[in-house]
Amino acid sequence: MKTTGNIHKFGNDVDTDLIIPARYLNTSDPEELAKHCMEDADPAFAGRVAAGDIIVGGKNFGCGSSREHAPIAIKAAGVSCVIAESFARIFYRNAFNMGLPILECADTGMFRSGGKLSVDFDTGEIVLVETGERFSTRPIPPFMQALVQSGGLMSHIRKQIKP
């Protein structure tokens, strides 16, 4: 699997309240959550993000509460993947369970908002499109890619048990 998209850069310790503020947790409707994705970190994000774009973060992306609403909001906003130096463990698992691919990359300091990345989930190669500079990270394991391609864990399980 591959994706190419524009970068939306955020810093360290982006918590789940910044991804989807608690005041919107009264719904689980993906479209409604997408309207408020990253609202407290960047009020213009939901209006600027386009299908296929990529969020880049620093260390500890997705820290805070264990709400599944956070990866749902990101995915529903059209983001094709999140790349960060590190992820909070519960966010990491929730992202794949919801069908949102994420990659850990130590070089996120090289990426800037407005740039463009090409990402190969099979090889873990990330290319900064403007310069052709290449970065390596661990590829997404096949099972995790299968979760993403199925749309998340529940969809994956449903596909496995259907005759």
Chimera marker file (.cmm) of the C-alpha trace (Angstrom):
<marker_set name="trace">
<marker id="1" x="0.000" y="0.000" z="0.000" r="1" g="1" b="0" radius="0.5"/>
<marker id="2" x="1.174" y="3.508" z="-0.821" r="1" g="1" b="0" radius="0.5"/>
<marker id="3" x="-0.115" y="7.015" z="-0.265" r="1" g="1" b="0" radius="0.5"/>
<marker id="4" x="0.949" y="10.526" z="-1.207" r="1" g="1" b="0" radius="0.5"/>
<marker id="5" x="-0.347" y="13.645" z="0.465" r="1" g="1" b="0" radius="0.5"/>
<marker id="6" x="0.259" y="17.129" z="1.771" r="1" g="1" b="0" radius="0.5"/>
<marker id="7" x="1.783" y="17.501" z="5.217" r="1" g="1" b="0" radius="0.5"/>
<marker id="8" x="-0.030" y="18.988" z="8.214" r="1" g="1" b="0" radius="0.5"/>
<marker id="9" x="2.646" y="19.331" z="10.893" r="1" g="1" b="0" radius="0.5"/>
<marker id="10" x="2.034" y="19.299" z="14.633" r="1" g="1" b="0" radius="0.5"/>
<marker id="11" x="4.456" y="19.122" z="17.546" r="1" g="1" b="0" radius="0.5"/>
<marker id="12" x="5.103" y="16.890" z="20.517" r="1" g="1" b="0" radius="0.5"/>
<marker id="13" x="2.496" y="15.590" z="22.959" r="1" g="1" b="0" radius="0.5"/>
<marker id="14" x="-0.544" y="16.053" z="20.737" r="1" g="1" b="0" radius="0.5"/>
<marker id="15" x="-3.144" y="14.583" z="23.047" r="1" g="1" b="0" radius="0.5"/>
<marker id="16" x="-6.525" y="13.150" z="22.207" r="1" g="1" b="0" radius="0.5"/>
<marker id="17" x="-8.208" y="16.346" z="23.464" r="1" g="1" b="0" radius="0.5"/>
<marker id="18" x="-6.366" y="18.280" z="20.749" r="1" g="1" b="0" radius="0.5"/>
<marker id="19" x="-7.264" y="15.666" z="18.140" r="1" g="1" b="0" radius="0.5"/>
<marker id="20" x="-10.969" y="15.685" z="19.051" r="1" g="1" b="0" radius="0.5"/>
<marker id="21" x="-12.017" y="17.916" z="21.965" r="1" g="1" b="0" radius="0.5"/>
<marker id="22" x="-14.094" y="16.264" z="24.706" r="1" g="1" b="0" radius="0.5"/>
<marker id="23" x="-17.043" y="18.590" z="24.005" r="1" g="1" b="0" radius="0.5"/>
<marker id="24" x="-17.674" y="16.605" z="20.792" r="1" g="1" b="0" radius="0.5"/>
<marker id="25" x="-17.654" y="13.149" z="22.354" r="1" g="1" b="0" radius="0.5"/>
<marker id="26" x="-21.441" y="13.045" z="22.542" r="1" g="1" b="0" radius="0.5"/>
<marker id="27" x="-21.407" y="11.643" z="18.995" r="1" g="1" b="0" radius="0.5"/>
<marker id="28" x="-19.613" y="8.799" z="17.302" r="1" g="1" b="0" radius="0.5"/>
<marker id="29" x="-20.645" y="9.937" z="13.815" r="1" g="1" b="0" radius="0.5"/>
<marker id="30" x="-17.401" y="10.048" z="11.796" r="1" g="1" b="0" radius="0.5"/>
<marker id="31" x="-18.549" y="12.947" z="9.593" r="1" g="1" b="0" radius="0.5"/>
<marker id="32" x="-19.406" y="15.077" z="12.615" r="1" g="1" b="0" radius="0.5"/>
<marker id="33" x="-16.123" y="14.218" z="14.334" r="1" g="1" b="0" radius="0.5"/>
<marker id="34" x="-14.199" y="15.117" z="11.161" r="1" g="1" b="0" radius="0.5"/>
<marker id="35" x="-15.625" y="18.657" z="11.262" r="1" g="1" b="0" radius="0.5"/>
<marker id="36" x="-13.877" y="19.184" z="14.604" r="1" g="1" b="0" radius="0.5"/>
<marker id="37" x="-10.667" y="17.230" z="14.044" r="1" g="1" b="0" radius="0.5"/>
<marker id="38" x="-7.631" y="19.097" z="15.435" r="1" g="1" b="0" radius="0.5"/>
<marker id="39" x="-9.888" y="22.083" z="16.153" r="1" g="1" b="0" radius="0.5"/>
<marker id="40" x="-8.117" y="23.164" z="19.352" r="1" g="1" b="0" radius="0.5"/>
<marker id="41" x="-4.643" y="22.703" z="17.853" r="1" g="1" b="0" radius="0.5"/>
<marker id="42" x="-5.459" y="24.387" z="14.509" r="1" g="1" b="0" radius="0.5"/>
<marker id="43" x="-8.967" y="25.844" z="14.121" r="1" g="1" b="0" radius="0.5"/>
<marker id="44" x="-8.626" y="25.930" z="10.311" r="1" g="1" b="0" radius="0.5"/>
<marker id="45" x="-7.497" y="22.295" z="9.961" r="1" g="1" b="0" radius="0.5"/>
<marker id="46" x="-10.875" y="20.722" z="9.124" r="1" g="1" b="0" radius="0.5"/>
<marker id="47" x="-11.464" y="23.253" z="6.369" r="1" g="1" b="0" radius="0.5"/>
<marker id="48" x="-7.977" y="22.891" z="4.923" r="1" g="1" b="0" radius="0.5"/>
<marker id="49" x="-7.342" y="19.141" z="5.077" r="1" g="1" b="0" radius="0.5"/>
<marker id="50" x="-7.950" y="17.233" z="1.850" r="1" g="1" b="0" radius="0.5"/>
<marker id="51" x="-8.443" y="13.536" z="1.189" r="1" g="1" b="0" radius="0.5"/>
<marker id="52" x="-5.081" y="11.788" z="1.226" r="1" g="1" b="0" radius="0.5"/>
<marker id="53" x="-3.271" y="14.375" z="3.334" r="1" g="1" b="0" radius="0.5"/>
<marker id="54" x="-0.828" y="13.274" z="6.018" r="1" g="1" b="0" radius="0.5"/>
<marker id="55" x="-0.525" y="14.406" z="9.627" r="1" g="1" b="0" radius="0.5"/>
<marker id="56" x="3.034" y="14.571" z="10.958" r="1" g="1" b="0" radius="0.5"/>
<marker id="57" x="3.660" y="14.812" z="14.673" r="1" g="1" b="0" radius="0.5"/>
<marker id="58" x="6.563" y="14.735" z="17.069" r="1" g="1" b="0" radius="0.5"/>
<marker id="59" x="6.917" y="12.583" z="20.154" r="1" g="1" b="0" radius="0.5"/>
<marker id="60" x="4.029" y="10.990" z="22.046" r="1" g="1" b="0" radius="0.5"/>
<marker id="61" x="1.293" y="11.624" z="19.461" r="1" g="1" b="0" radius="0.5"/>
<marker id="62" x="-2.141" y="10.585" z="20.726" r="1" g="1" b="0" radius="0.5"/>
<marker id="63" x="-1.335" y="10.732" z="24.434" r="1" g="1" b="0" radius="0.5"/>
<marker id="64" x="-4.067" y="11.373" z="26.990" r="1" g="1" b="0" radius="0.5"/>
<marker id="65" x="-7.323" y="9.495" z="27.158" r="1" g="1" b="0" radius="0.5"/>
<marker id="66" x="-7.914" y="6.246" z="25.330" r="1" g="1" b="0" radius="0.5"/>
<marker id="67" x="-10.828" y="7.523" z="23.251" r="1" g="1" b="0" radius="0.5"/>
<marker id="68" x="-11.371" y="5.780" z="19.936" r="1" g="1" b="0" radius="0.5"/>
<marker id="69" x="-12.938" y="8.996" z="18.659" r="1" g="1" b="0" radius="0.5"/>
<marker id="70" x="-9.443" y="10.408" z="17.982" r="1" g="1" b="0" radius="0.5"/>
<marker id="71" x="-8.372" y="8.066" z="15.162" r="1" g="1" b="0" radius="0.5"/>
<marker id="72" x="-11.955" y="8.016" z="13.855" r="1" g="1" b="0" radius="0.5"/>
<marker id="73" x="-11.913" y="11.824" z="13.542" r="1" g="1" b="0" radius="0.5"/>
<marker id="74" x="-8.535" y="11.806" z="11.777" r="1" g="1" b="0" radius="0.5"/>
<marker id="75" x="-9.554" y="9.081" z="9.342" r="1" g="1" b="0" radius="0.5"/>
<marker id="76" x="-12.948" y="10.666" z="8.648" r="1" g="1" b="0" radius="0.5"/>
<marker id="77" x="-11.245" y="14.004" z="7.934" r="1" g="1" b="0" radius="0.5"/>
<marker id="78" x="-9.584" y="12.264" z="4.970" r="1" g="1" b="0" radius="0.5"/>
<marker id="79" x="-6.098" y="11.849" z="6.417" r="1" g="1" b="0" radius="0.5"/>
<marker id="80" x="-4.387" y="8.874" z="4.771" r="1" g="1" b="0" radius="0.5"/>
<marker id="81" x="-1.874" y="8.263" z="7.563" r="1" g="1" b="0" radius="0.5"/>
<marker id="82" x="-0.165" y="9.767" z="10.582" r="1" g="1" b="0" radius="0.5"/>
<marker id="83" x="3.606" y="9.804" z="10.919" r="1" g="1" b="0" radius="0.5"/>
<marker id="84" x="5.180" y="10.700" z="14.258" r="1" g="1" b="0" radius="0.5"/>
<marker id="85" x="8.391" y="10.141" z="16.172" r="1" g="1" b="0" radius="0.5"/>
<marker id="86" x="6.409" y="8.083" z="18.664" r="1" g="1" b="0" radius="0.5"/>
<marker id="87" x="2.809" y="7.305" z="19.592" r="1" g="1" b="0" radius="0.5"/>
<marker id="88" x="1.055" y="6.727" z="22.867" r="1" g="1" b="0" radius="0.5"/>
<marker id="89" x="0.539" y="2.964" z="22.965" r="1" g="1" b="0" radius="0.5"/>
<marker id="90" x="-3.249" y="3.050" z="23.323" r="1" g="1" b="0" radius="0.5"/>
<marker id="91" x="-3.534" y="5.476" z="20.381" r="1" g="1" b="0" radius="0.5"/>
<marker id="92" x="-1.271" y="3.204" z="18.328" r="1" g="1" b="0" radius="0.5"/>
<marker id="93" x="-3.569" y="0.238" z="18.819" r="1" g="1" b="0" radius="0.5"/>
<marker id="94" x="-6.776" y="2.271" z="18.475" r="1" g="1" b="0" radius="0.5"/>
<marker id="95" x="-5.543" y="3.715" z="15.171" r="1" g="1" b="0" radius="0.5"/>
<marker id="96" x="-5.156" y="0.303" z="13.561" r="1" g="1" b="0" radius="0.5"/>
<marker id="97" x="-8.361" y="-0.948" z="15.164" r="1" g="1" b="0" radius="0.5"/>
<marker id="98" x="-10.174" y="1.948" z="13.456" r="1" g="1" b="0" radius="0.5"/>
<marker id="99" x="-8.353" y="1.425" z="10.135" r="1" g="1" b="0" radius="0.5"/>
<marker id="100" x="-5.962" y="4.396" z="10.332" r="1" g="1" b="0" radius="0.5"/>
<marker id="101" x="-2.378" y="3.590" z="9.275" r="1" g="1" b="0" radius="0.5"/>
<marker id="102" x="0.389" y="5.137" z="11.366" r="1" g="1" b="0" radius="0.5"/>
<marker id="103" x="4.168" y="5.020" z="11.141" r="1" g="1" b="0" radius="0.5"/>
<marker id="104" x="6.902" y="5.925" z="13.601" r="1" g="1" b="0" radius="0.5"/>
<marker id="105" x="9.757" y="7.898" z="12.036" r="1" g="1" b="0" radius="0.5"/>
<marker id="106" x="12.621" y="9.558" z="13.902" r="1" g="1" b="0" radius="0.5"/>
<marker id="107" x="13.081" y="12.167" z="11.147" r="1" g="1" b="0" radius="0.5"/>
<marker id="108" x="9.786" y="14.091" z="11.437" r="1" g="1" b="0" radius="0.5"/>
<marker id="109" x="11.738" y="17.278" z="12.151" r="1" g="1" b="0" radius="0.5"/>
<marker id="110" x="12.635" y="17.323" z="8.458" r="1" g="1" b="0" radius="0.5"/>
<marker id="111" x="8.984" y="17.612" z="7.385" r="1" g="1" b="0" radius="0.5"/>
<marker id="112" x="7.102" y="20.938" z="7.159" r="1" g="1" b="0" radius="0.5"/>
<marker id="113" x="3.456" y="21.839" z="6.729" r="1" g="1" b="0" radius="0.5"/>
<marker id="114" x="2.686" y="22.396" z="3.066" r="1" g="1" b="0" radius="0.5"/>
<marker id="115" x="5.268" y="19.884" z="1.883" r="1" g="1" b="0" radius="0.5"/>
<marker id="116" x="4.308" y="16.587" z="0.316" r="1" g="1" b="0" radius="0.5"/>
<marker id="117" x="5.186" y="13.041" z="1.319" r="1" g="1" b="0" radius="0.5"/>
<marker id="118" x="4.983" y="9.733" z="-0.469" r="1" g="1" b="0" radius="0.5"/>
<marker id="119" x="4.707" y="6.767" z="1.889" r="1" g="1" b="0" radius="0.5"/>
<marker id="120" x="5.115" y="3.074" z="1.128" r="1" g="1" b="0" radius="0.5"/>
<marker id="121" x="3.584" y="1.022" z="3.952" r="1" g="1" b="0" radius="0.5"/>
<marker id="122" x="5.090" y="-2.229" z="2.610" r="1" g="1" b="0" radius="0.5"/>
<marker id="123" x="8.711" y="-1.051" z="2.735" r="1" g="1" b="0" radius="0.5"/>
<marker id="124" x="8.513" y="1.743" z="5.321" r="1" g="1" b="0" radius="0.5"/>
<marker id="125" x="10.024" y="4.203" z="2.862" r="1" g="1" b="0" radius="0.5"/>
<marker id="126" x="8.963" y="7.845" z="3.167" r="1" g="1" b="0" radius="0.5"/>
<marker id="127" x="9.942" y="10.285" z="0.413" r="1" g="1" b="0" radius="0.5"/>
<marker id="128" x="9.864" y="14.067" z="0.731" r="1" g="1" b="0" radius="0.5"/>
<marker id="129" x="8.460" y="14.696" z="-2.740" r="1" g="1" b="0" radius="0.5"/>
<marker id="130" x="9.955" y="18.180" z="-3.263" r="1" g="1" b="0" radius="0.5"/>
<marker id="131" x="13.549" y="17.071" z="-2.681" r="1" g="1" b="0" radius="0.5"/>
<marker id="132" x="13.422" y="13.320" z="-3.282" r="1" g="1" b="0" radius="0.5"/>
<marker id="133" x="15.006" y="12.805" z="0.135" r="1" g="1" b="0" radius="0.5"/>
<marker id="134" x="14.246" y="9.333" z="1.474" r="1" g="1" b="0" radius="0.5"/>
<marker id="135" x="13.628" y="8.242" z="5.049" r="1" g="1" b="0" radius="0.5"/>
<marker id="136" x="13.289" y="4.717" z="6.373" r="1" g="1" b="0" radius="0.5"/>
<marker id="137" x="11.075" y="3.369" z="9.097" r="1" g="1" b="0" radius="0.5"/>
<marker id="138" x="9.659" y="0.005" z="10.012" r="1" g="1" b="0" radius="0.5"/>
<marker id="139" x="7.051" y="-1.085" z="7.479" r="1" g="1" b="0" radius="0.5"/>
<marker id="140" x="3.519" y="-1.741" z="8.638" r="1" g="1" b="0" radius="0.5"/>
<marker id="141" x="3.226" y="-5.499" z="9.211" r="1" g="1" b="0" radius="0.5"/>
<marker id="142" x="0.921" y="-7.363" z="6.806" r="1" g="1" b="0" radius="0.5"/>
<marker id="143" x="-1.668" y="-8.128" z="9.503" r="1" g="1" b="0" radius="0.5"/>
<marker id="144" x="-1.927" y="-4.442" z="10.453" r="1" g="1" b="0" radius="0.5"/>
<marker id="145" x="-2.223" y="-3.525" z="6.759" r="1" g="1" b="0" radius="0.5"/>
<marker id="146" x="-5.038" y="-6.063" z="6.459" r="1" g="1" b="0" radius="0.5"/>
<marker id="147" x="-6.845" y="-4.258" z="9.297" r="1" g="1" b="0" radius="0.5"/>
<marker id="148" x="-6.435" y="-0.934" z="7.485" r="1" g="1" b="0" radius="0.5"/>
<marker id="149" x="-7.571" y="-2.344" z="4.140" r="1" g="1" b="0" radius="0.5"/>
<marker id="150" x="-10.640" y="-3.866" z="5.818" r="1" g="1" b="0" radius="0.5"/>
<marker id="151" x="-11.537" y="-0.540" z="7.414" r="1" g="1" b="0" radius="0.5"/>
<marker id="152" x="-10.572" y="-1.556" z="10.943" r="1" g="1" b="0" radius="0.5"/>
<marker id="153" x="-10.666" y="-4.504" z="13.310" r="1" g="1" b="0" radius="0.5"/>
<marker id="154" x="-14.437" y="-5.033" z="13.430" r="1" g="1" b="0" radius="0.5"/>
<marker id="155" x="-14.775" y="-4.940" z="9.633" r="1" g="1" b="0" radius="0.5"/>
<marker id="156" x="-11.811" y="-7.295" z="9.350" r="1" g="1" b="0" radius="0.5"/>
<marker id="157" x="-13.411" y="-9.780" z="11.751" r="1" g="1" b="0" radius="0.5"/>
<marker id="158" x="-16.764" y="-9.574" z="9.951" r="1" g="1" b="0" radius="0.5"/>
<marker id="159" x="-15.017" y="-10.403" z="6.663" r="1" g="1" b="0" radius="0.5"/>
<marker id="160" x="-13.233" y="-13.345" z="8.283" r="1" g="1" b="0" radius="0.5"/>
<marker id="161" x="-16.386" y="-14.956" z="9.673" r="1" g="1" b="0" radius="0.5"/>
<marker id="162" x="-18.681" y="-14.487" z="6.665" r="1" g="1" b="0" radius="0.5"/>
<marker id="163" x="-19.094" y="-17.755" z="4.753" r="1" g="1" b="0" radius="0.5"/>
<link id1="1" id2="2" r="1" g="1" b="0" radius="0.2"/>
<link id1="2" id2="3" r="1" g="1" b="0" radius="0.2"/>
<link id1="3" id2="4" r="1" g="1" b="0" radius="0.2"/>
<link id1="4" id2="5" r="1" g="1" b="0" radius="0.2"/>
<link id1="5" id2="6" r="1" g="1" b="0" radius="0.2"/>
<link id1="6" id2="7" r="1" g="1" b="0" radius="0.2"/>
<link id1="7" id2="8" r="1" g="1" b="0" radius="0.2"/>
<link id1="8" id2="9" r="1" g="1" b="0" radius="0.2"/>
<link id1="9" id2="10" r="1" g="1" b="0" radius="0.2"/>
<link id1="10" id2="11" r="1" g="1" b="0" radius="0.2"/>
<link id1="11" id2="12" r="1" g="1" b="0" radius="0.2"/>
<link id1="12" id2="13" r="1" g="1" b="0" radius="0.2"/>
<link id1="13" id2="14" r="1" g="1" b="0" radius="0.2"/>
<link id1="14" id2="15" r="1" g="1" b="0" radius="0.2"/>
<link id1="15" id2="16" r="1" g="1" b="0" radius="0.2"/>
<link id1="16" id2="17" r="1" g="1" b="0" radius="0.2"/>
<link id1="17" id2="18" r="1" g="1" b="0" radius="0.2"/>
<link id1="18" id2="19" r="1" g="1" b="0" radius="0.2"/>
<link id1="19" id2="20" r="1" g="1" b="0" radius="0.2"/>
<link id1="20" id2="21" r="1" g="1" b="0" radius="0.2"/>
<link id1="21" id2="22" r="1" g="1" b="0" radius="0.2"/>
<link id1="22" id2="23" r="1" g="1" b="0" radius="0.2"/>
<link id1="23" id2="24" r="1" g="1" b="0" radius="0.2"/>
<link id1="24" id2="25" r="1" g="1" b="0" radius="0.2"/>
<link id1="25" id2="26" r="1" g="1" b="0" radius="0.2"/>
<link id1="26" id2="27" r="1" g="1" b="0" radius="0.2"/>
<link id1="27" id2="28" r="1" g="1" b="0" radius="0.2"/>
<link id1="28" id2="29" r="1" g="1" b="0" radius="0.2"/>
<link id1="29" id2="30" r="1" g="1" b="0" radius="0.2"/>
<link id1="30" id2="31" r="1" g="1" b="0" radius="0.2"/>
<link id1="31" id2="32" r="1" g="1" b="0" radius="0.2"/>
<link id1="32" id2="33" r="1" g="1" b="0" radius="0.2"/>
<link id1="33" id2="34" r="1" g="1" b="0" radius="0.2"/>
<link id1="34" id2="35" r="1" g="1" b="0" radius="0.2"/>
<link id1="35" id2="36" r="1" g="1" b="0" radius="0.2"/>
<link id1="36" id2="37" r="1" g="1" b="0" radius="0.2"/>
<link id1="37" id2="38" r="1" g="1" b="0" radius="0.2"/>
<link id1="38" id2="39" r="1" g="1" b="0" radius="0.2"/>
<link id1="39" id2="40" r="1" g="1" b="0" radius="0.2"/>
<link id1="40" id2="41" r="1" g="1" b="0" radius="0.2"/>
<link id1="41" id2="42" r="1" g="1" b="0" radius="0.2"/>
<link id1="42" id2="43" r="1" g="1" b="0" radius="0.2"/>
<link id1="43" id2="44" r="1" g="1" b="0" radius="0.2"/>
<link id1="44" id2="45" r="1" g="1" b="0" radius="0.2"/>
<link id1="45" id2="46" r="1" g="1" b="0" radius="0.2"/>
<link id1="46" id2="47" r="1" g="1" b="0" radius="0.2"/>
<link id1="47" id2="48" r="1" g="1" b="0" radius="0.2"/>
<link id1="48" id2="49" r="1" g="1" b="0" radius="0.2"/>
<link id1="49" id2="50" r="1" g="1" b="0" radius="0.2"/>
<link id1="50" id2="51" r="1" g="1" b="0" radius="0.2"/>
<link id1="51" id2="52" r="1" g="1" b="0" radius="0.2"/>
<link id1="52" id2="53" r="1" g="1" b="0" radius="0.2"/>
<link id1="53" id2="54" r="1" g="1" b="0" radius="0.2"/>
<link id1="54" id2="55" r="1" g="1" b="0" radius="0.2"/>
<link id1="55" id2="56" r="1" g="1" b="0" radius="0.2"/>
<link id1="56" id2="57" r="1" g="1" b="0" radius="0.2"/>
<link id1="57" id2="58" r="1" g="1" b="0" radius="0.2"/>
<link id1="58" id2="59" r="1" g="1" b="0" radius="0.2"/>
<link id1="59" id2="60" r="1" g="1" b="0" radius="0.2"/>
<link id1="60" id2="61" r="1" g="1" b="0" radius="0.2"/>
<link id1="61" id2="62" r="1" g="1" b="0" radius="0.2"/>
<link id1="62" id2="63" r="1" g="1" b="0" radius="0.2"/>
<link id1="63" id2="64" r="1" g="1" b="0" radius="0.2"/>
<link id1="64" id2="65" r="1" g="1" b="0" radius="0.2"/>
<link id1="65" id2="66" r="1" g="1" b="0" radius="0.2"/>
<link id1="66" id2="67" r="1" g="1" b="0" radius="0.2"/>
<link id1="67" id2="68" r="1" g="1" b="0" radius="0.2"/>
<link id1="68" id2="69" r="1" g="1" b="0" radius="0.2"/>
<link id1="69" id2="70" r="1" g="1" b="0" radius="0.2"/>
<link id1="70" id2="71" r="1" g="1" b="0" radius="0.2"/>
<link id1="71" id2="72" r="1" g="1" b="0" radius="0.2"/>
<link id1="72" id2="73" r="1" g="1" b="0" radius="0.2"/>
<link id1="73" id2="74" r="1" g="1" b="0" radius="0.2"/>
<link id1="74" id2="75" r="1" g="1" b="0" radius="0.2"/>
<link id1="75" id2="76" r="1" g="1" b="0" radius="0.2"/>
<link id1="76" id2="77" r="1" g="1" b="0" radius="0.2"/>
<link id1="77" id2="78" r="1" g="1" b="0" radius="0.2"/>
<link id1="78" id2="79" r="1" g="1" b="0" radius="0.2"/>
<link id1="79" id2="80" r="1" g="1" b="0" radius="0.2"/>
<link id1="80" id2="81" r="1" g="1" b="0" radius="0.2"/>
<link id1="81" id2="82" r="1" g="1" b="0" radius="0.2"/>
<link id1="82" id2="83" r="1" g="1" b="0" radius="0.2"/>
<link id1="83" id2="84" r="1" g="1" b="0" radius="0.2"/>
<link id1="84" id2="85" r="1" g="1" b="0" radius="0.2"/>
<link id1="85" id2="86" r="1" g="1" b="0" radius="0.2"/>
<link id1="86" id2="87" r="1" g="1" b="0" radius="0.2"/>
<link id1="87" id2="88" r="1" g="1" b="0" radius="0.2"/>
<link id1="88" id2="89" r="1" g="1" b="0" radius="0.2"/>
<link id1="89" id2="90" r="1" g="1" b="0" radius="0.2"/>
<link id1="90" id2="91" r="1" g="1" b="0" radius="0.2"/>
<link id1="91" id2="92" r="1" g="1" b="0" radius="0.2"/>
<link id1="92" id2="93" r="1" g="1" b="0" radius="0.2"/>
<link id1="93" id2="94" r="1" g="1" b="0" radius="0.2"/>
<link id1="94" id2="95" r="1" g="1" b="0" radius="0.2"/>
<link id1="95" id2="96" r="1" g="1" b="0" radius="0.2"/>
<link id1="96" id2="97" r="1" g="1" b="0" radius="0.2"/>
<link id1="97" id2="98" r="1" g="1" b="0" radius="0.2"/>
<link id1="98" id2="99" r="1" g="1" b="0" radius="0.2"/>
<link id1="99" id2="100" r="1" g="1" b="0" radius="0.2"/>
<link id1="100" id2="101" r="1" g="1" b="0" radius="0.2"/>
<link id1="101" id2="102" r="1" g="1" b="0" radius="0.2"/>
<link id1="102" id2="103" r="1" g="1" b="0" radius="0.2"/>
<link id1="103" id2="104" r="1" g="1" b="0" radius="0.2"/>
<link id1="104" id2="105" r="1" g="1" b="0" radius="0.2"/>
<link id1="105" id2="106" r="1" g="1" b="0" radius="0.2"/>
<link id1="106" id2="107" r="1" g="1" b="0" radius="0.2"/>
<link id1="107" id2="108" r="1" g="1" b="0" radius="0.2"/>
<link id1="108" id2="109" r="1" g="1" b="0" radius="0.2"/>
<link id1="109" id2="110" r="1" g="1" b="0" radius="0.2"/>
<link id1="110" id2="111" r="1" g="1" b="0" radius="0.2"/>
<link id1="111" id2="112" r="1" g="1" b="0" radius="0.2"/>
<link id1="112" id2="113" r="1" g="1" b="0" radius="0.2"/>
<link id1="113" id2="114" r="1" g="1" b="0" radius="0.2"/>
<link id1="114" id2="115" r="1" g="1" b="0" radius="0.2"/>
<link id1="115" id2="116" r="1" g="1" b="0" radius="0.2"/>
<link id1="116" id2="117" r="1" g="1" b="0" radius="0.2"/>
<link id1="117" id2="118" r="1" g="1" b="0" radius="0.2"/>
<link id1="118" id2="119" r="1" g="1" b="0" radius="0.2"/>
<link id1="119" id2="120" r="1" g="1" b="0" radius="0.2"/>
<link id1="120" id2="121" r="1" g="1" b="0" radius="0.2"/>
<link id1="121" id2="122" r="1" g="1" b="0" radius="0.2"/>
<link id1="122" id2="123" r="1" g="1" b="0" radius="0.2"/>
<link id1="123" id2="124" r="1" g="1" b="0" radius="0.2"/>
<link id1="124" id2="125" r="1" g="1" b="0" radius="0.2"/>
<link id1="125" id2="126" r="1" g="1" b="0" radius="0.2"/>
<link id1="126" id2="127" r="1" g="1" b="0" radius="0.2"/>
<link id1="127" id2="128" r="1" g="1" b="0" radius="0.2"/>
<link id1="128" id2="129" r="1" g="1" b="0" radius="0.2"/>
<link id1="129" id2="130" r="1" g="1" b="0" radius="0.2"/>
<link id1="130" id2="131" r="1" g="1" b="0" radius="0.2"/>
<link id1="131" id2="132" r="1" g="1" b="0" radius="0.2"/>
<link id1="132" id2="133" r="1" g="1" b="0" radius="0.2"/>
<link id1="133" id2="134" r="1" g="1" b="0" radius="0.2"/>
<link id1="134" id2="135" r="1" g="1" b="0" radius="0.2"/>
<link id1="135" id2="136" r="1" g="1" b="0" radius="0.2"/>
<link id1="136" id2="137" r="1" g="1" b="0" radius="0.2"/>
<link id1="137" id2="138" r="1" g="1" b="0" radius="0.2"/>
<link id1="138" id2="139" r="1" g="1" b="0" radius="0.2"/>
<link id1="139" id2="140" r="1" g="1" b="0" radius="0.2"/>
<link id1="140" id2="141" r="1" g="1" b="0" radius="0.2"/>
<link id1="141" id2="142" r="1" g="1" b="0" radius="0.2"/>
<link id1="142" id2="143" r="1" g="1" b="0" radius="0.2"/>
<link id1="143" id2="144" r="1" g="1" b="0" radius="0.2"/>
<link id1="144" id2="145" r="1" g="1" b="0" radius="0.2"/>
<link id1="145" id2="146" r="1" g="1" b="0" radius="0.2"/>
<link id1="146" id2="147" r="1" g="1" b="0" radius="0.2"/>
<link id1="147" id2="148" r="1" g="1" b="0" radius="0.2"/>
<link id1="148" id2="149" r="1" g="1" b="0" radius="0.2"/>
<link id1="149" id2="150" r="1" g="1" b="0" radius="0.2"/>
<link id1="150" id2="151" r="1" g="1" b="0" radius="0.2"/>
<link id1="151" id2="152" r="1" g="1" b="0" radius="0.2"/>
<link id1="152" id2="153" r="1" g="1" b="0" radius="0.2"/>
<link id1="153" id2="154" r="1" g="1" b="0" radius="0.2"/>
<link id1="154" id2="155" r="1" g="1" b="0" radius="0.2"/>
<link id1="155" id2="156" r="1" g="1" b="0" radius="0.2"/>
<link id1="156" id2="157" r="1" g="1" b="0" radius="0.2"/>
<link id1="157" id2="158" r="1" g="1" b="0" radius="0.2"/>
<link id1="158" id2="159" r="1" g="1" b="0" radius="0.2"/>
<link id1="159" id2="160" r="1" g="1" b="0" radius="0.2"/>
<link id1="160" id2="161" r="1" g="1" b="0" radius="0.2"/>
<link id1="161" id2="162" r="1" g="1" b="0" radius="0.2"/>
<link id1="162" id2="163" r="1" g="1" b="0" radius="0.2"/>
</marker_set>
